[in-house]
Amino acid sequence: MASRPPGALGRGCTVLWATPRLSVMCHKAAHLIIFTRYPVPGQTKTRLIPALGAEGAATLQRHLTEHTLKTVEVLKNIEISIYFSGGTTTQMAAWLGEQWHYQAQQGQDLGDRLIHAFQTSEQQDYDKTVVIGIDCPGITDEILAAAFDKLDAAEVVLGPAVDGGYYLIGLRQNIAALFTEMPWGTAQVFSATEARCQQLNLSLALLPILQDIDEPADLRVWDNLKNTLKKAAE
């Protein structure tokens, strides 16, 4: 299943069994893209290496990715793709399973990679595309569903992060101007994107503010969530 690209028979398609021939009726669908990285020690979550070590930081990357996929797998009528860096499609499928569509990220910086992701999704005829990372374990299926719902009226949906960035962006079409000359990796990313939306006269809807896990001080968020999930399972 991992080898079937979005847009092939099966995405939003209903097979109508009729005589004397088979009829296929296709509908455009919503598309969730998850950005992650193959967890190679020393190459992922590098800002957390001083606190966790290279192996520990890679393990956290692994756990956050798996937690995110467990969160999104309950979503209905939404196609899901995993856009990865590092590793290969074979390695990703061996890790996370072959039920997902995998696509290598393309671009020099985050802006380029987002442009490529939204452009590819638009070319595959998706009406709505939402991109998230795996750094925000507080994201829920309800928040993701709300993001797609808000795209019915808004041209842009953003999920602001506590650190001044954003954990989610949703668009109905690729808008490259939202990703060029942005202060990636700083506390001004969200405000700069909000200002760019105003400059471009784009309607904007916001989601709840959540916290990413990027710095050692953020690890308490993951610890608290794990404790909550453990208690819920008991």
C-alpha positions as a Python dict, from the first residue, in 0.01 Angstrom:
ca = {
    (1, 'M'): (0, 0, 0),
    (2, 'A'): (294, 229, 57),
    (3, 'S'): (372, 213, -313),
    (4, 'R'): (32, 353, -411),
    (5, 'P'): (63, 729, -456),
    (6, 'P'): (-219, 962, -357),
    (7, 'G'): (-442, 1020, -655),
    (8, 'A'): (-436, 656, -765),
    (9, 'L'): (-750, 445, -761),
    (10, 'G'): (-850, 412, -401),
    (11, 'R'): (-814, 773, -285),
    (12, 'G'): (-1164, 906, -251),
    (13, 'C'): (-1289, 663, -515),
    (14, 'T'): (-1606, 458, -497),
    (15, 'V'): (-1630, 150, -715),
    (16, 'L'): (-1978, 108, -859),
    (17, 'W'): (-2037, -251, -963),
    (18, 'A'): (-2257, -244, -1268),
    (19, 'T'): (-2332, -461, -1566),
    (20, 'P'): (-2189, -491, -1819),
    (21, 'R'): (-1890, -283, -1704),
    (22, 'L'): (-1723, -155, -1390),
    (23, 'S'): (-1778, 213, -1312),
    (24, 'V'): (-1552, 423, -1088),
    (25, 'M'): (-1669, 748, -927),
    (26, 'C'): (-1393, 960, -771),
    (27, 'H'): (-1416, 1247, -527),
    (28, 'K'): (-1150, 1493, -416),
    (29, 'A'): (-1037, 1440, -60),
    (30, 'A'): (-863, 1607, 230),
    (31, 'H'): (-491, 1541, 266),
    (32, 'L'): (-286, 1535, 588),
    (33, 'I'): (91, 1550, 544),
    (34, 'I'): (315, 1463, 837),
    (35, 'F'): (674, 1585, 835),
    (36, 'T'): (917, 1363, 1024),
    (37, 'R'): (1270, 1230, 1013),
    (38, 'Y'): (1419, 885, 1023),
    (39, 'P'): (1562, 861, 1377),
    (40, 'V'): (1938, 838, 1324),
    (41, 'P'): (2127, 922, 1646),
    (42, 'G'): (2310, 1252, 1616),
    (43, 'Q'): (2099, 1367, 1321),
    (44, 'T'): (1764, 1436, 1482),
    (45, 'K'): (1640, 1640, 1780),
    (46, 'T'): (1993, 1780, 1808),
    (47, 'R'): (1891, 2057, 2050),
    (48, 'L'): (1790, 1786, 2295),
    (49, 'I'): (2117, 1592, 2274),
    (50, 'P'): (2271, 1779, 2572),
    (51, 'A'): (1981, 1658, 2788),
    (52, 'L'): (1911, 1315, 2638),
    (53, 'G'): (2224, 1213, 2450),
    (54, 'A'): (2226, 1127, 2080),
    (55, 'E'): (2051, 791, 2130),
    (56, 'G'): (1794, 939, 2365),
    (57, 'A'): (1713, 1223, 2126),
    (58, 'A'): (1664, 976, 1839),
    (59, 'T'): (1444, 760, 2061),
    (60, 'L'): (1229, 1065, 2140),
    (61, 'Q'): (1198, 1136, 1767),
    (62, 'R'): (1081, 779, 1719),
    (63, 'H'): (829, 795, 2002),
    (64, 'L'): (687, 1133, 1897),
    (65, 'T'): (639, 1008, 1541),
    (66, 'E'): (465, 692, 1658),
    (67, 'H'): (244, 892, 1895),
    (68, 'T'): (145, 1128, 1611),
    (69, 'L'): (50, 840, 1382),
    (70, 'K'): (-156, 680, 1657),
    (71, 'T'): (-339, 1013, 1693),
    (72, 'V'): (-416, 1055, 1323),
    (73, 'E'): (-508, 696, 1235),
    (74, 'V'): (-861, 747, 1370),
    (75, 'L'): (-934, 1031, 1126),
    (76, 'K'): (-1204, 953, 871),
    (77, 'N'): (-1212, 1055, 503),
    (78, 'I'): (-863, 1206, 522),
    (79, 'E'): (-570, 1071, 323),
    (80, 'I'): (-243, 1064, 515),
    (81, 'S'): (110, 1092, 377),
    (82, 'I'): (441, 1082, 562),
    (83, 'Y'): (701, 1320, 418),
    (84, 'F'): (1037, 1214, 560),
    (85, 'S'): (1400, 1319, 560),
    (86, 'G'): (1690, 1088, 631),
    (87, 'G'): (1659, 716, 568),
    (88, 'T'): (1480, 556, 276),
    (89, 'T'): (1125, 456, 196),
    (90, 'T'): (1219, 96, 278),
    (91, 'Q'): (1352, 199, 620),
    (92, 'M'): (1045, 412, 692),
    (93, 'A'): (808, 129, 599),
    (94, 'A'): (1005, -121, 808),
    (95, 'W'): (972, 117, 1103),
    (96, 'L'): (615, 247, 1070),
    (97, 'G'): (447, -7, 844),
    (98, 'E'): (348, -25, 480),
    (99, 'Q'): (-2, 115, 531),
    (100, 'W'): (121, 474, 483),
    (101, 'H'): (220, 664, 172),
    (102, 'Y'): (582, 781, 201),
    (103, 'Q'): (742, 1073, 20),
    (104, 'A'): (1092, 1211, 63),
    (105, 'Q'): (1096, 1580, 155),
    (106, 'Q'): (1248, 1805, -110),
    (107, 'G'): (1404, 2147, -64),
    (108, 'Q'): (1694, 2329, 98),
    (109, 'D'): (1504, 2471, 394),
    (110, 'L'): (1168, 2428, 564),
    (111, 'G'): (1008, 2683, 335),
    (112, 'D'): (1115, 2495, 24),
    (113, 'R'): (995, 2166, 170),
    (114, 'L'): (653, 2313, 254),
    (115, 'I'): (618, 2462, -94),
    (116, 'H'): (698, 2124, -247),
    (117, 'A'): (450, 1944, -19),
    (118, 'F'): (159, 2180, -87),
    (119, 'Q'): (240, 2198, -459),
    (120, 'T'): (245, 1820, -488),
    (121, 'S'): (-82, 1787, -297),
    (122, 'E'): (-248, 2049, -517),
    (123, 'Q'): (-128, 1868, -829),
    (124, 'Q'): (-292, 1553, -692),
    (125, 'D'): (-624, 1741, -683),
    (126, 'Y'): (-676, 1757, -308),
    (127, 'D'): (-918, 2029, -204),
    (128, 'K'): (-763, 2079, 140),
    (129, 'T'): (-412, 2008, 263),
    (130, 'V'): (-286, 2028, 621),
    (131, 'V'): (80, 1986, 717),
    (132, 'I'): (200, 1905, 1068),
    (133, 'G'): (524, 1793, 1228),
    (134, 'I'): (566, 1540, 1507),
    (135, 'D'): (702, 1781, 1768),
    (136, 'C'): (366, 1874, 1920),
    (137, 'P'): (227, 1574, 2112),
    (138, 'G'): (-67, 1778, 2241),
    (139, 'I'): (-230, 1780, 1898),
    (140, 'T'): (-549, 1575, 1890),
    (141, 'D'): (-770, 1425, 1624),
    (142, 'E'): (-1033, 1687, 1719),
    (143, 'I'): (-789, 1970, 1648),
    (144, 'L'): (-694, 1815, 1315),
    (145, 'A'): (-1058, 1769, 1218),
    (146, 'A'): (-1122, 2133, 1313),
    (147, 'A'): (-834, 2243, 1089),
    (148, 'F'): (-996, 2082, 786),
    (149, 'D'): (-1338, 2218, 881),
    (150, 'K'): (-1201, 2573, 910),
    (151, 'L'): (-1064, 2547, 555),
    (152, 'D'): (-1425, 2553, 431),
    (153, 'A'): (-1429, 2927, 502),
    (154, 'A'): (-1068, 3033, 555),
    (155, 'E'): (-788, 3030, 300),
    (156, 'V'): (-524, 2964, 565),
    (157, 'V'): (-540, 2779, 897),
    (158, 'L'): (-259, 2804, 1151),
    (159, 'G'): (-192, 2628, 1478),
    (160, 'P'): (28, 2866, 1679),
    (161, 'A'): (298, 2721, 1904),
    (162, 'V'): (405, 2858, 2241),
    (163, 'D'): (758, 2922, 2110),
    (164, 'G'): (637, 3163, 1842),
    (165, 'G'): (626, 2919, 1554),
    (166, 'Y'): (334, 2709, 1434),
    (167, 'Y'): (265, 2339, 1465),
    (168, 'L'): (12, 2321, 1178),
    (169, 'I'): (-63, 2501, 856),
    (170, 'G'): (-356, 2427, 627),
    (171, 'L'): (-427, 2560, 278),
    (172, 'R'): (-674, 2502, -3),
    (173, 'Q'): (-402, 2569, -259),
    (174, 'N'): (-28, 2619, -260),
    (175, 'I'): (65, 2976, -161),
    (176, 'A'): (442, 2989, -197),
    (177, 'A'): (460, 3347, -66),
    (178, 'L'): (379, 3217, 282),
    (179, 'F'): (703, 3019, 289),
    (180, 'T'): (960, 3244, 121),
    (181, 'E'): (1192, 3475, 317),
    (182, 'M'): (1055, 3358, 650),
    (183, 'P'): (1260, 3365, 974),
    (184, 'W'): (1256, 2987, 1017),
    (185, 'G'): (1373, 2861, 1354),
    (186, 'T'): (1293, 3183, 1536),
    (187, 'A'): (1016, 3306, 1765),
    (188, 'Q'): (885, 3530, 1484),
    (189, 'V'): (763, 3261, 1245),
    (190, 'F'): (398, 3275, 1346),
    (191, 'S'): (377, 3656, 1360),
    (192, 'A'): (558, 3687, 1027),
    (193, 'T'): (319, 3437, 867),
    (194, 'E'): (18, 3616, 1014),
    (195, 'A'): (150, 3946, 876),
    (196, 'R'): (209, 3787, 535),
    (197, 'C'): (-152, 3667, 530),
    (198, 'Q'): (-266, 4024, 595),
    (199, 'Q'): (-41, 4157, 319),
    (200, 'L'): (-180, 3902, 73),
    (201, 'N'): (-539, 3963, 190),
    (202, 'L'): (-580, 3598, 286),
    (203, 'S'): (-850, 3496, 533),
    (204, 'L'): (-695, 3326, 836),
    (205, 'A'): (-837, 3093, 1101),
    (206, 'L'): (-651, 2993, 1416),
    (207, 'L'): (-640, 2678, 1626),
    (208, 'P'): (-553, 2643, 1997),
    (209, 'I'): (-200, 2731, 2106),
    (210, 'L'): (11, 2423, 2179),
    (211, 'Q'): (368, 2358, 2286),
    (212, 'D'): (635, 2198, 2070),
    (213, 'I'): (914, 1984, 2213),
    (214, 'D'): (1235, 2143, 2088),
    (215, 'E'): (1436, 2238, 2396),
    (216, 'P'): (1525, 2049, 2717),
    (217, 'A'): (1274, 2259, 2915),
    (218, 'D'): (998, 2130, 2687),
    (219, 'L'): (1052, 1766, 2785),
    (220, 'R'): (814, 1802, 3080),
    (221, 'V'): (529, 1834, 2826),
    (222, 'W'): (607, 1487, 2691),
    (223, 'D'): (655, 1342, 3040),
    (224, 'N'): (320, 1483, 3153),
    (225, 'L'): (142, 1347, 2846),
    (226, 'K'): (293, 1002, 2893),
    (227, 'N'): (175, 997, 3253),
    (228, 'T'): (-174, 1104, 3145),
    (229, 'L'): (-190, 834, 2878),
    (230, 'K'): (-61, 571, 3122),
    (231, 'K'): (-329, 658, 3377),
    (232, 'A'): (-599, 651, 3110),
    (233, 'A'): (-490, 303, 3004),
    (234, 'E'): (-498, 165, 3359),
}
